[in-house]
């Protein structure tokens, strides 16, 4: 069946929201797709081709990485459309950047990743401030820094019953990929932090007024990057254990090869040893 591109975008976004896509991802997807639909108002979905996708991003003043992100969002729309029968093929595949451009983007991404990793001193300052000023919030940075939980979906919504000294279970209902994963083994310093939390606050979850409290806490550091605590975990875990498969499993990443490329040489082994020695 034929469908107008604006209607297709609305249905696709509704399906993605029903699938449990994170609010941040959904917001980004909505912004790109609505802009694309507005540019092609009244046009049927199967009438658009690769040149329409290319022209769309060419008219925007965006860098290579953002361009790739926009095209990826359009590819997502058409992948959904082909599954629904609204398009025979995904035309955006032909508009995706070639290998040389993707390599350039990945190199820039790795440099950016290093900038998003918190140093040991910053981690200590953050934990010390929270412990002294808002102790019932301590579980949040501990789970993000030393277990690699995603801040919005996982660390903010996990059940305390799923956190113990042997392993941490990230239930499918809060996981980004909607699949349950088990984080293990836990580092000795993480176990020590969790024991401290149990002895001082009992069950600290769920966290109330998280955004307001966390905005206040992170002011102790001069700069802040989204997901920097999770990137900090990934970088130090991979540097310490040199096992991309294990790090990817704990993070919920499907591809250890990409993780190895992203996080290799972000921190040294000595820095990792110091990070995993941060005890309460």
PyMOL commands that set and color helices and strands:
alter all, ss='L'
color gray80, all
select helices_A, chain A and resi 5-18+23-39+45-47+50-58+64-84+91-95+99-115+120-133+135-147+151-155+160-162+188-201+210-220+228-241+244-251+256-263+269-275
alter helices_A, ss='H'
color red, helices_A
select strands_A, chain A and resi 168-170+181-183
alter strands_A, ss='S'
color yellow, strands_A
deselect
rebuild
show_as cartoon
